[in-house]
Amino acid sequence: MAYKPIRFMQKPLLKALALLLLVWIVCTCVTPYTPELKGYESLLVVEGVITDEPVPCEVKLSRSIQNEDLVPEKITDATVYVSDEAGAKTYLVNHGNGSYLTDPSEFRGIIGKTYTLHIITADGKEYISDPAVMLPVPEIENIYYEKDAEVSSDQSEIQEGLRIYIDTGPGSEIDQYLRWEYEETWKFRLPDYTRYNYIHDSVILPIPDPTEYCWKEAKSSLVSTGYMANGDDQIEKAPVCFIASDKSDRLTLQYSILIKQYSLSKEAYDFWNNLKQVNESGGTIFDKQPYPVISNITNINDPAEKVLGYFQVSASKQERKYITASELDELKLPSFKYSCKRYQVSPDDYPPPFGLPPMTWDQLYEMFMSTGGLTFVEPIYDENKALVDLVFTETICSDCELTGSAEKPDWWIDLI
């Protein structure tokens, strides 16, 4: 097996494209000062992929930005369609915010067919991609994990955690190029969920069905690629992602990862690897110069116009893996700790100034709830059922909707 080492794209596509644009604009002389950029040109940015999955295919259109802290301008008034080698056209529906989608009931990519992207902007400019054939993709044979460690993004510490790998199935009789991305979903328990509703000091009612468990979702910002030469049996132990176990609540209860494997043409493979070269340069124009930008999209009437992005046509396979916290016990990974402040208080903790009546339970409740960012959790009673304390916590520690969702995904299978 001749498998080239996999490297990762550390930033989203748009940031990498913006850095490429920066390199185009700035002169290549290395001088020790921060340059002032002149003659900035806003370019069309295209992110699009056609697959054989029974889901909408999306093309995103925007304009490049000079400062990555700004919000990219979305192109919301274009006409977008895909044609095949027989001339059949499929128009994408404008869903706003620069997103154009196919209807999966009317269009689904077919392996072996060739597709071309067409974009017509409101000012009459017409862009076209190179024709791209949908190549076959091997199966995902296995998803597994091992304990591992890596340096944090700020280089300040070594983080221990879980590395997730995949093995592919056998390839075809040609060189094959692959790309992987993933979607994460995990179940977690609120550290201090709300269990009572405070009405007044003599009416504090338990919540019949309190929300204790929640789910979060995240999509990969890392994109990894792999190469399988003609004659290779398969790709083995391709790293897909790393989870620092003590940096998030991903592994506290149950975790799921959906890995998607895409076929690539040699040209698309080079495009993604060129972007990785940019990200590995360290992010400044004084680092090593990246490879030239490769784009398969051009302006029909002005071929010299620079366009950022790539239209990708890929067959796809996907597999899901569940991991429970109990399965990880033997790895002895560092555990995640919530940093939630809990306040257990009574009116006696706030004695009034001389001559004023003591604070009531209702006033105490109002005082804490009016501060913002706090939520009432529960009352504390003594053995005689007399109220002795009210408990409050930070809202982010008791409300699912601030960081995730209380609604379990339809496909989720509870293993614990």
C-alpha positions in Angstrom: 0.0 0.0 0.0 1.4 3.4 -1.1 -0.5 5.8 1.2 0.7 9.4 1.5 0.5 10.9 4.9 -2.6 12.8 5.6 -2.5 16.4 6.7 -5.3 18.6 7.9 -6.8 21.8 6.8 -6.8 23.8 10.0 -9.1 26.7 9.1 -12.3 27.1 7.2 -12.2 27.3 3.5 -13.0 31.0 3.3 -10.1 32.0 5.6 -7.7 30.0 3.5 -9.0 31.6 0.3 -8.7 35.0 1.8 -5.0 34.3 2.6 -4.4 33.2 -1.0 -6.0 36.5 -2.1 -3.7 38.4 0.2 -0.6 36.7 -1.4 -1.8 37.7 -4.8 -2.2 41.3 -3.9 0.9 41.9 -1.9 4.3 42.1 -3.5 6.6 39.2 -2.8 9.5 41.3 -1.4 10.2 40.4 2.2 10.6 43.6 4.2 10.2 43.9 8.0 7.1 46.0 8.2 3.3 45.5 8.0 2.2 46.5 4.5 -0.8 48.7 3.7 -2.9 46.8 1.1 -3.8 48.9 -1.9 -5.9 48.0 -4.9 -7.9 45.4 -3.1 -10.2 43.5 -5.4 -13.3 41.7 -4.2 -13.5 38.4 -5.9 -16.3 35.8 -6.4 -16.0 32.9 -3.9 -17.7 29.6 -4.9 -18.1 26.7 -2.5 -20.1 23.9 -4.1 -20.3 20.1 -4.3 -22.5 17.7 -6.2 -22.8 14.2 -4.7 -24.8 11.0 -5.2 -26.4 11.3 -1.8 -30.2 11.6 -1.5 -29.9 15.1 0.0 -29.9 18.6 -1.4 -26.6 19.6 -3.0 -25.5 23.1 -2.1 -23.6 25.9 -3.8 -22.6 28.9 -1.7 -21.7 32.2 -3.3 -20.0 35.2 -1.6 -17.4 37.9 -2.2 -14.0 37.8 -0.7 -13.2 40.2 2.1 -10.0 42.2 2.9 -10.3 41.5 6.7 -11.2 38.1 7.9 -13.0 39.7 10.9 -15.6 41.2 8.6 -18.7 39.3 7.5 -18.4 38.1 3.9 -20.9 39.6 1.4 -23.3 36.9 0.3 -24.5 36.8 -3.3 -28.2 36.4 -3.0 -29.4 37.3 -6.5 -27.7 34.9 -8.9 -29.0 32.2 -11.2 -27.3 28.9 -10.6 -27.7 25.6 -12.5 -25.9 22.4 -13.2 -25.7 20.7 -16.6 -24.7 17.2 -17.6 -23.0 15.9 -20.7 -26.3 15.4 -22.4 -27.2 19.0 -21.9 -29.9 18.5 -19.2 -30.1 21.4 -16.8 -30.9 21.4 -13.1 -31.6 24.8 -11.5 -30.7 25.4 -7.9 -33.3 27.1 -5.7 -32.2 30.3 -4.0 -32.6 29.8 -0.2 -31.1 33.2 0.8 -27.9 34.1 2.5 -25.9 33.0 -0.6 -27.1 29.4 -0.5 -28.4 27.6 -3.6 -29.8 24.1 -3.2 -31.0 21.3 -5.5 -34.2 19.4 -4.9 -33.2 15.9 -4.0 -36.5 14.5 -5.4 -35.5 15.9 -8.8 -31.7 15.7 -8.9 -29.1 13.2 -7.6 -25.6 12.8 -9.0 -24.8 9.6 -10.8 -21.4 7.9 -10.8 -19.8 8.1 -14.3 -21.7 11.2 -15.4 -20.1 14.6 -16.0 -21.4 17.8 -14.5 -20.8 21.5 -15.1 -21.7 24.4 -12.8 -23.1 27.6 -14.3 -23.5 30.9 -12.4 -25.1 34.1 -13.7 -24.8 37.1 -11.4 -27.3 40.0 -11.3 -24.9 42.3 -13.2 -24.9 39.8 -16.2 -21.5 38.1 -15.5 -21.5 34.4 -16.4 -19.2 31.9 -14.8 -18.7 28.2 -15.7 -16.8 25.4 -14.2 -14.7 22.8 -15.9 -16.7 19.7 -16.6 -16.1 17.1 -13.8 -16.9 13.4 -13.8 -18.3 11.7 -10.7 -15.8 9.1 -9.8 -16.6 6.0 -7.7 -15.6 5.9 -4.0 -14.7 2.9 -1.8 -16.7 1.9 1.2 -15.8 2.9 4.7 -14.8 -0.4 6.3 -14.1 0.6 9.9 -14.2 3.5 12.3 -12.2 3.2 15.5 -10.3 5.3 18.1 -7.2 5.3 20.2 -5.8 7.4 23.0 -3.5 10.1 21.7 -2.1 13.5 22.4 -1.4 16.7 20.4 -0.1 20.2 21.0 -2.9 22.8 21.5 -3.5 25.3 18.8 -1.8 28.1 20.8 1.2 25.8 21.5 0.8 26.2 25.2 0.1 22.6 26.3 0.0 19.0 25.3 -3.6 17.8 25.2 -4.6 14.2 25.8 -7.7 12.8 24.2 -9.2 10.5 21.5 -8.0 10.2 17.9 -10.6 8.8 15.6 -9.5 6.8 12.5 -11.0 5.0 9.6 -10.1 2.2 7.2 -11.5 2.3 3.7 -12.6 -0.7 1.7 -10.7 -1.9 -1.5 -10.1 0.7 -4.2 -10.6 0.4 -7.9 -8.1 -0.2 -10.7 -7.2 3.5 -10.9 -5.4 6.0 -8.6 -8.0 7.2 -6.2 -8.1 10.5 -4.3 -10.3 10.9 -1.2 -11.5 13.6 1.1 -13.1 13.2 4.6 -15.3 15.4 6.6 -17.5 14.7 9.6 -20.5 15.7 11.7 -20.4 15.4 15.5 -23.4 14.9 17.8 -23.2 14.3 21.6 -25.5 13.8 24.5 -24.6 15.6 27.8 -26.2 16.2 31.1 -26.8 19.7 32.3 -24.5 20.3 35.3 -27.3 22.0 37.4 -30.6 21.7 35.6 -33.7 23.5 36.8 -35.9 21.3 38.9 -38.4 23.7 40.5 -40.5 26.8 39.6 -40.5 29.5 42.2 -44.0 31.1 42.6 -43.5 32.7 46.0 -42.0 31.6 49.3 -44.8 29.2 50.2 -45.4 27.9 46.7 -42.3 26.4 45.0 -43.4 23.6 42.6 -41.4 20.8 41.3 -41.1 20.7 37.5 -43.0 17.5 36.3 -40.5 16.7 33.6 -37.3 18.7 34.0 -34.8 18.9 31.2 -31.7 17.0 32.3 -30.2 15.8 29.1 -29.3 17.7 26.0 -27.6 17.3 22.6 -25.1 19.3 20.7 -24.0 19.2 17.1 -20.9 20.4 15.3 -19.6 20.1 11.7 -15.9 19.6 10.9 -13.8 22.6 10.1 -10.9 20.3 9.5 -10.7 18.6 6.1 -8.4 15.7 5.5 -7.4 14.0 2.2 -5.9 10.7 1.3 -4.5 9.0 -1.8 -4.8 5.4 -2.8 -2.5 4.4 -5.7 -3.5 1.9 -8.4 -3.1 -1.6 -6.9 -3.4 -0.5 -3.2 -5.7 -2.8 -1.2 -7.1 0.0 1.0 -6.2 3.0 3.1 -5.7 2.1 6.7 -5.7 4.2 9.9 -6.5 7.5 8.3 -6.9 10.1 11.1 -10.1 12.0 10.9 -10.3 14.0 14.1 -8.9 14.5 17.6 -11.0 15.2 20.7 -9.2 16.7 23.7 -11.2 14.9 26.4 -11.0 17.6 29.1 -11.7 20.6 26.8 -15.4 19.9 26.0 -18.3 17.8 27.2 -18.2 15.6 24.0 -17.2 12.5 25.8 -19.0 12.9 29.1 -22.0 10.6 28.2 -22.4 9.5 24.6 -20.8 10.7 21.4 -21.5 10.1 17.8 -19.5 10.9 14.7 -20.8 10.7 11.1 -17.9 10.4 8.7 -18.4 11.2 5.0 -15.9 10.0 2.5 -15.8 11.7 -1.0 -14.1 10.7 -4.2 -12.0 13.4 -5.7 -10.5 14.1 -9.1 -6.7 14.6 -9.2 -7.4 18.4 -9.8 -9.8 18.6 -6.8 -7.2 16.7 -4.6 -4.5 19.3 -5.6 -6.9 22.1 -4.8 -7.5 20.9 -1.2 -3.8 20.2 -0.7 -2.8 23.6 -1.9 -5.2 25.2 0.6 -3.6 23.1 3.3 -0.2 24.4 2.2 -1.5 27.9 2.8 -2.7 27.1 6.3 0.5 25.3 7.2 2.5 28.4 6.2 1.6 30.0 9.5 -0.8 32.6 8.1 1.5 35.5 7.2 2.8 36.7 3.9 6.3 36.4 5.3 6.1 32.6 5.5 6.8 30.3 2.7 4.9 31.1 -0.4 2.0 28.7 -1.1 1.4 26.9 -4.3 -0.6 28.8 -7.0 -4.3 28.9 -6.6 -6.2 26.2 -8.6 -9.8 27.0 -9.5 -11.9 25.3 -12.0 -14.3 28.2 -12.4 -13.9 31.0 -14.9 -15.7 34.1 -16.2 -16.8 33.2 -19.7 -16.3 36.7 -21.1 -13.2 37.5 -18.9 -11.1 34.5 -18.4 -8.4 36.6 -16.7 -10.8 37.4 -13.8 -9.7 35.5 -10.6 -12.3 33.3 -9.0 -11.8 31.7 -5.6 -13.1 28.3 -4.8 -13.8 25.0 -6.5 -16.8 23.1 -7.9 -16.5 19.5 -6.7 -18.2 16.4 -8.0 -18.0 13.4 -5.7 -19.5 10.1 -5.0 -20.0 9.7 -1.3 -20.1 7.0 1.4 -20.8 7.6 5.1 -20.8 5.7 8.3 -21.7 6.5 11.9 -19.9 5.5 15.1 -21.2 5.8 18.6 -18.8 6.0 21.6 -20.0 5.9 25.2 -18.2 7.2 28.3 -18.0 3.8 29.8 -16.2 2.4 26.8 -13.4 5.0 27.4 -12.9 4.2 31.1 -9.9 1.9 30.5 -8.1 4.7 28.5 -8.0 6.8 31.7 -8.4 10.1 29.8 -8.5 13.4 31.6 -12.2 14.3 32.3 -14.1 17.4 31.5 -15.2 19.6 34.4 -17.9 22.2 34.2 -17.0 25.6 35.6 -20.5 26.5 36.9 -20.9 28.9 39.8 -23.7 27.8 42.3 -25.2 30.2 44.8 -27.0 28.7 47.9 -28.4 31.7 49.7 -31.0 32.8 52.3 -32.3 36.2 53.5 -30.0 35.8 56.5 -27.0 36.2 54.2 -28.1 39.8 53.5 -28.9 41.5 56.8 -30.7 44.8 56.2 -29.3 48.2 57.3 -30.3 49.3 60.8 -34.0 50.0 61.2 -35.1 48.3 58.0 -37.2 45.1 57.9 -35.4 41.9 57.0 -35.2 40.7 53.4 -38.0 38.3 52.4 -37.6 35.1 50.3 -39.5 36.8 47.5 -37.1 39.8 47.5 -34.1 37.5 47.6 -35.5 35.6 44.6 -36.1 38.8 42.7 -32.6 40.2 43.5 -30.8 37.1 42.1 -33.1 36.7 39.0 -32.8 40.5 38.2 -29.0 40.3 38.0 -29.1 38.5 34.6 -27.4 35.3 33.7 -28.7 33.4 36.7 -31.5 30.8 37.0 -33.3 29.4 40.0 -32.6 25.7 40.4 -34.2 24.4 43.6 -35.1 25.1 47.2 -33.3 23.5 50.2 -35.5 22.4 53.2 -34.5 21.3 56.7 -35.8 18.1 58.4 -38.9 20.0 59.4 -39.6 21.0 55.8 -38.8 24.6 56.6 -37.2 26.6 53.7 -33.5 27.3 54.5 -31.9 28.2 51.2 -32.6 29.0 47.5 -30.2 27.7 44.9 -29.3 29.6 41.8 -26.8 28.8 39.1 -25.5 30.3 35.9 -28.2 30.0 33.2 -25.7 28.5 30.7 -25.4 25.6 33.2 -29.1 24.9 33.4 -30.6 25.8 30.0 -30.1 23.4 27.1 -31.0 26.0 24.5 -28.0 28.2 25.2 -25.5 25.6 24.0 -27.5 22.8 22.5 -31.0 21.4 22.1 -33.3 19.5 24.5 -34.7 17.7 21.5 -33.2 14.3 20.8 -32.3 13.8 17.1 -34.7 11.4 15.3 -31.9 9.0 14.4 -30.2 9.0 17.8 -29.9 5.6 19.6 -29.3 5.7 23.4 -26.7 3.2 24.4 -26.6 4.2 28.1 
